[in-house]
Amino acid sequence: MLGRLTHDRTFTQPVVWVTTFFMVAFHIGAIVALFFFTWKAFFVAMVLWWVAGGAGIGMGYHRLLTHRGYKTPKWVEYVLTVCATLTLEGGPIFWVAVHRMHHQNTDKEGDPHSPQDGAFWAHVGWLLTGQTMHNDAAALLPFVPDLRKDKFHVWISRWHWVPITTLGIILLAVGGWPFLLWGIFFRTVLGLHSTWLVNSATHMWGSRRFATADTSRNSLWVALLTFGEGWHNNHHAHPQSSRHGLAWYEFDPNWYGISVLRMMGLAWDVKARSLNTPIEVVVS
């Protein structure tokens, strides 16, 4: 097993003030939401949690754009991308480049968020302190030559804050402060920590089905929070597979969503692995 550092890298480097400000503000908003609870607002938040975190991050940013585990019409790709921007996790160029960096250098020098540099660093410290990474950062560009050729992905990467801002205005107009606080602030914070747990927790705790050359682990509770992204050891062993929950009992709604798209004729060349197939197969 890879050795761990004795200190956390967080705050050993300059604070990224813009990111820190928005993270603090959203967490305050999430706490305030608890005092404006309504069942309608809670339901809106739960639906948007799946739209943004499941369809957007899991099916869109991760399994489609980052790993190209399946193909879709461009309009479907763009819809999933817009859903992903609702998470406050940045545009596709930033997100995809960082995740590809992670896979190329998992738990080694060059991994943007490895627990080898500390648990808090892996969870959120890498975003709050250190070198600011943005869409035009020289370190990221070589990892996303495909997205840089797409005018929509270049545009939405620069203006990724527009969809969530627009959604916030709509929610405020329709449902007042409860809809805004739950549908934007509480839901976003829940989604952020769920995604961050994949970076931190699933490299620290859980089971290992495959003897990968990293610390990736499978975690049911992270899978529940991320609609299937918690089967991280499965994923690192077979990164291009659109199916992360390889056994029937491994909860993977993002795979179910991709399967629905395939049945509708909106996804093809779906690369998938199960415990019954020794290699990745293409599902037509």
Buried (B, 14 or more C-beta within 10 A) or exposed (E): EEEBEEEBBBEEEEEBEEBBEEBEEBBEBBEEBEEBEBEEBBEBBBEBBBBBBBBBBBBBBBBBBBBEBBBBEEEBBBBBBBBBBBBBBBBBBBBBBBBBBBBEBBBEEEBBBBBBBBBBBBBBBBBBBBEEBEBEBEEBBEBBEEBBEBEBBBEBBBEBEEBBEEBBEEBBEEBEBBBBBBBBBBBBBBBBBBBBBBBBBBBBBBEBBEEBEBBBBBBBEBBEBBBBBBBBBBBBBBBBBBBBBBEEEBBBBBBBBBBEBBEEEBBBBBBBBBEEEEEBEEBE
